[in-house]
Amino acid sequence: MVENMNFLEQNTLYIVLIISLMIWLGIFFYLIFVDKKITRLEKMILIDNPKTDKNNSGVINE
């Protein structure tokens, strides 16, 4: 236990790097999760309203 405390006291830079890496990974995975949800919603909108064109940002083609 004492050896672990000495390591933590002497290498605080590694602790900061590990914590920041964990935060960035959390943000990355959250963005992937949100992107999948948005893609699923876009597909549902296109199925419900086939007159809309994906390239025209929802403008109805008549």
N, C-alpha and C positions, 0 to 999 in steps of 0.2 A: 504494500500500500504506500509506503514511504517512497519507494522507487518511482511509482507512478506520479506522485505529487512532485517529485524533483523533476521528472520529465516535463510535466505540465508547466512548472514554473520557469524552466530553462528554454522551452520551445513554444512560447505563446504565439509566435507567428504561424506555426503549423495549426494551432487550434483555430485561429482567425481564418486561415485559408480553408480548413475543413468546414467551418460553419458557413462561410460565404459560398462554398461549393454546394452545400446542401440547400441553401436558399435559392441559388440559381437553378439547380436541378428541379426544385419544387416549382419554380416559375415556369420552367420549360415544360414539365409534364402537365401543369395546369393549362398552358396555352394549347398543347396538343389535345387535351380533353375538351376544351372550349371549341376548338376548330372542328372536332368530330361532331359535336352537338350542332354547330352552325351548319355544317355540311348536310347533316340529317334533316334539319329544318328546311334547308333550301330544296332538298329533294322532295319533301312533303309538299311544299308550296308549288313546285313544278307539276307534281302529280295531280294536286287539287285543281289547278288552273292551267290547263295545257296551252292556252292562248298566249301566255307570257313567254318571252324569249330570255334565256339566261344572259345572252350578250347585251341585251338592251336594258338591263337593270329593272326588269319587271314591267316594262312598257308593253301594253297590249298591242299585238299585231293583228290588224284587221284586213 
